Amino acid sequence: MNKTICELFAGVGGFRLGFDRLASNWQTVWFSQWEPGKKVQWAHDCYVQHFGDSPDVNGEFHTGEDISTVEKKNIPDHTLLVGGFPCQDYSVAHTLASSKGIEGKKGVLWWQIRDTLIAKKPPFVLLENVDRLLKSPAKQRGRDFGVILACFAELGYSVEWRVVNAALYGAAQRRRRTFIFAYKNEDTKYGKDMKGISAEDIIKSQGFMAKAFSIADTEDFKKTTIGTDIVEVSDKFSFAFENAGYMTGGEITTVKIKEKEEKPITLGEILQEEADEKCFIPTDKMSKWSYLKGSKKINRTAANGHQYVFSEGPVAFPDPWDRPGRTMLTSESTLNRSTHVVADRKTGNLRLLTPVEAERLQGFDDNWTNTGMPDRMRYFCMGNALVVPMITRMGKVLDTIIAAEK
């Protein structure tokens, strides 16, 4: 089986870099990266500077365009479809033209993945999303992930998922993300081999995720079923998904697992010896930073007139050197509560992370985004990225799976 990859919602290339670091002959045959509403496609241009552009089967280049306008049949064939897609509202309804058709909200990018699965039928799929995907929406817990599982089941895939805290597996950031691994049941040796293993054993030790991210312990397993009528799932399905699970043939097994921790990289280990003066916090801004990072109770009034007290606890200020960093957001480096603030290694004065340190938090090479984009976009792209070493870990398991395929 060829080791070929199609990378959707590619950002600055975290999936590709993770697989390239394996040096095991993975080839990315096509990618797509488009940021809506942006005149300059900084992430796409950064990706191309590192890896070059990718023509489709007609020799045309559409990698920097809205994926919804791309004809999926023109994407080159691939063994593995990957992508870090946004968490959105996945509710659907029947189309007016046919009760069998479905219609989701415009711009919801899961349907572009589904269209690619239908058109290209990749044997394997690896996706990344935020951890709240398993719980959303608040009014119908688990519906959105249920819609995704129903789509996979309808197309003949089995699915494993796992919420991974990167810091517990040797990374420098406490970043929790949901990883989804799917494979064709009938078109892969792996799929046929998995049929003889119980869902519990797949989750605990024998499956893809357990081999990539060791488990220390599990709680009680929960089970339910899901149909392939996606509209019905959207209307009625609700389930309390845990941080690990498996679905095959519409049978869902899920369990809360405790991760087997490894030695993390600390924030202090990724700090540069010297930082640009513009990273330091001016004296006249220090009180604002202290307020944002501190605990507070604020009287507020809701739209319906209900009065309540908004409260939040303190955030470490500055961030400690002896722990991994907190989850980095796209707003990193701006004046807000979530931005990291550290004591400078050389002067001890408080400052923001440098763009290089932001890259290190995500496991990218130094100056990966130093491709002509402004610093604010370098932080934005890193806040959108995934932790690259987590991809390399999963890639090692995929190497063994692909080696066994005919």
N, C-alpha and C positions, 0 to 999 in steps of 0.2 A: 504494500500500500504506500502510495506517495505521501510524503510528509509536507503537505501543502496547506496554507492557511489563508483565509479571508478574514480581514480585520475591519469590523464596522465600528463607528463611533470611536475612531482610533486615537483621538487626542494627539499627543506628541509621541506616541509609539510605545507605550508601556508594555503591551502584550508582545509586540514584536521584539523589543529589546530583551524581555524575559526569555523568549524562546531562542533568540540569537546567542544568548550567553551559554546555552547548553552546548553549542558547537556540535549539534547532532543532525545537521543538514535539513532543518526546517526551512521552508521557502514560503514567504508571503507573496501570493500571486496577485492580490488585489486588496485595496483598503478604501475606506471612505471616512472623511472627516470634514464636517461643515458646521460652522457656528452660525445660527440664524441671526440676522440683523447686523452682522459685522461687515464693514467695508473691506477690512483686511483680515484674511483668514490666517491668523498667526500660527495656530496649532498645525494646520495643514501644511503651511510653508515650512515650519520647523521639521515636521515629519519628512517632507520631501528632501530637505537639505541633508538629513541623515541617511535616508534610504533610497531616494529617487522616487519617481512617480510610477504608477502602475497602469498600463493600458488594459482595456477590456478585450473581449474576444474579437471585436471589430477593429482593434488597434486604436481606439479612441480613448481620450482621457476625461473621466467624469468623477475623479476621486474627491474634488473640492466642491462638489455640488450637493444640493439637498438630496438625501438618499431616497426620498419619496418620489423623485423625478427620474431615478435611475431604473432602467429596464433590467430586472433581476436576471433574466435569462442570459444577459450579456456579461454577467460576472463570470470570470473563469471558474472552472470546476475546482473544488478543493476538498480536502479530507477533514479539515477542522475549521469551523466557523467560530470566531471569537468576537467579543465586544463588551464594552462597559456602557450599557444603555441607561438612560435616566429612569428614576422611579416616578411614574405618572399614574393617572387615573385610567385603568384598563377596562372600564365598563363598556359594554357593547350593546347593540340592538340589532334586530332583524332589518335587512335592507327593505326598501319599499318594493323593489323589483322581485325579490324572491325571499320566501321564508327561510330558505337554506343559507342565504348569504348573511354576512355580518357586517356591521358598520360601527367602527369605533370613532372616538373623537379625533379630529384632524390634528396632526402633529404628534400623535402618540407613537413613539418610535418602536415599541414592541412589535407592532404590525409589520414594520419593515424587516425585522428579523424573521417573523413568521413567513412573509412573502419570499424571503431568501431561502428558507428551509423548504418551502414548496417548490421553488424553481430549481434549486441546485441539489437538494437531498444530501447534504453532507453527512457522512457517517458519525461524526463526533462534533460536539458543540461545547464551548466553555465561555460562560458569561459572568459578568460582575455587576453588582448593584449595591445600593445601600442596605443596611441591615433592617431598616423599617419596612422594606418590601414585603416581608413575611407577615406583617401585622396590618397593612393598609387595606382599605381605608378604615378610619376609626369607627364608622357607622356600620361596617360589615367586615369585621376582622378576617383577614386571610383571603378575601375575594380576589384581589389583584394577583397574588401568587397562584391562586387556584385557576384563574384564567390562563396563566402561562402554562401550568401543568396540564390543563385540559388541551391546550394547543399541541403540546408535545405528544400527549397520549393519542390524539387524533391522527398525528402524522407518523405513529409507529416508533416513538422514542421512549426509553426509560430515562429517569432523571434522578441524580443525587444532588443534594444541596448542603451547604455548610456555611455558617457565619464564622468568619475567621478574624480574630484579633491579631493583627500582624506582629504586635510587640511580643506576644506569647510564643512566636515562632522565629525569634531572632532578629526582628526588624527594629527600627528606631522610632516607631510611631504607634501609639495606641489607636489604631484605625480598624474599626469593625466593618467588614463588608461581606455581603452574601455572594458566594460563588456557586454557580450552577453548572453541573456537568451532565450532558445528555448524550445518549448513543442510540443508534438504530438497533432495534431488537433482532431483526431478521437478516440485515445486510452486513453484520459484523460478527466475527468470531467471538469478540468480547461479549456482545449481547447474548449470544447463544450460551456462552460459558456462565454468565451471570444467572441464567434461568434456574440453575441447580443450587443456588445459594440463597439462604433465607434473607429477608430484608434486614433482620436484626444483625446478622453476621456481616452483611454488606456495610451497614452503617458503622459497626464497631471495629471491624478489622479487615475485611476482605475487599471492600469497595475502593473506588478511586480516591475519595476524600480522606478516608482513614489512613491510606498509605501515604498521602501527601502531608497530612496534619494529624499526628498521633493523638489518640484519645486516652485520658486518664481514667474516666469513669462515666457511666451513664445512669440516668434515672429511669422511670417507668416508660415503656413504649406506648404510644397512642396510635390508633389506626382509624382510617375512614376511607371512603371511596369517592371517586369523582368521575363524572361522565364526560363525554366528548362533545356534548351540545354546549357550545361556548356561551351562547346567549342565556341558556338556563343557568349555567354556572355563574355568569355575571349577575343574574337576577337573584339567585337563591343561595349560592354556596357561601358558607362561613366556617372557619376552622382555626383552631389555635395552633399554628405551626410553631415548632420548636427550632432550635438553632442547628439541628442536623436532621436529615431525613432522606427518604427514597420513595420513588413512585414508579410502578410498572403496571401496565395494563389497567390503569385507573385505581389501583390499590395503593394507598398512601400510608407510609409508616414514618413516624417522627418521634424524636426523643431529645430531651435536653442533655447535652453532653458537657463534661468538664474537660477542658483542653490540657494536654500534657505540655507543660511550660518548658521552654528552652531559655537560655541566657539571652536577654535582649541587648540591643545596642542602646546606650543612654544618650540623652541629649548632649551631655558634655562631650561625648566622643565624636560628635559630628560638627562641633563648632570650629570655625576657622580661627586661626591665630590672630588675624587682623580683619577689621570690617570697615567699609567705607563710612565716612563721617555722616552721610545722609541717613544711615540706619539708626543713629543714636537718637534718643528721645530728648527733645529740648526741655529745658527746665520749666518753661511756661506751660508745657503740656502734661507735666507729671501729675498734677492734681486730677486732671480728667482721666488719665489712665488709672490712677488709684481708685477713683469712683467706679469706673466700669468694671474693674477687677474685684471690687469689694462686694460684701453682702449688702442687700437693700430690701426695704419694704416700701411699696408705693401704693397709695390709694388710687384706684381706678374705677371708672364707670363704663360698663358695657353698653353696646348699642341699644339694648332694651331697657336701660336705666338701672340695671342691677349694679350695685356697688360691691367691690371686692378689693382685697389686698394682694397685689402682685409681689412675690418675694423670691429671692434667689440667693444662694450661698456664695461664698467667696471663691475666686479662682486664684491659684498660686501666682504670686507676683513678687519677684520674677519666677519664671518656670524653673524647677529644680534641675540641676545638672545630672543628678544620679538616677534619673528615671527616663524612660522613652518619652518623646514628645506627645502632646495631645493630638487629636485629630486635626489635621490642617484643612481649612476651608478655602474656597476661592477668594474670600475676603482677606486672606493673610496679608499682613503688612499695613492694613488700614487701621484707623483708630476705632477699634471695637473690642469687645470682651473676649472674643475667640482668638485673636491674634497672639502669637507667642511673643513673650518679652523675656530676654535673657540678660544676665550679667556678662558683660564683655570679658573675654578671656584675658586680654592684655591690660585693660584699664579698670575693670570692675564696674564701669558705668552701664546703665541699662540701655538696651537697644533692641531693635527688631532682628529677626533672622535675615541673613543675606539671601539673595536668590540661590546661591550655591548650597547653602544650608537647607533651604527648602527642597532642593533637588535631592540632597542626601536623605532627608526625612522619607522621601518616597523611593529611595534606592536607585535613583538615576545616576549616571556619570556626572561629574562636575561640569558645569557650564553647558549642560545638554540643551537648555533653552536660550543660551547666549547666541542667538542666530539673527540678531537685528531687532527683535521685539523689545518693547519698553519693559522696564522692571515690573510694572503693575500687571502686565500680561504674563510675565514669567511666573509670578506668584499665582495668578489665576489658573494658568495651565497646570501647575503643580497641585493646586487645590482640587482640580478636576481629575487628576491622574490616579493610578492605582500603585500599590507597593510592588515594585518590579520583582524583588526576590520571591514573592508569593507565587508569581507566574512561573518562575524557574523551578520551584519546588513541584508544582503540578506538572510542568513539562517533563520532568524526570519520570514521573509515573506514566505519562502518555507515551514516552519513548518505549517503555516496556510493552505497553498495550499495542502500539503500532507494529513493533517487531514481531508480535505473535500473529498479526493479521496476514492473510494470504493476498 
